[in-house]
Amino acid sequence: MYQHRQTADYDGAKAWSRVEVLERLDAVKEAFISWKAVTDSDEAQHFLVTLLLKERKP
């Protein structure tokens, strides 16, 4: 989804159809629903800690 957002923001040549936009929105909605279902699990908490502690490249 990040790449789609970048394209939408910076590629004026890309024409998005209504169907494409609605499909992307549905996918994001489903991702949030899925995350809410597992957010309190040990695996999800481990994932979040890993994101926070991951070494970043400058």
Secondary structure, DSSP 4 states (H G I P E B T S, - for coil): -HHHHHHHHH-TTPPPPHHHHHHHHHHHHHHHHHHHHHTTSHHHHHHHHHHHHSPPP-
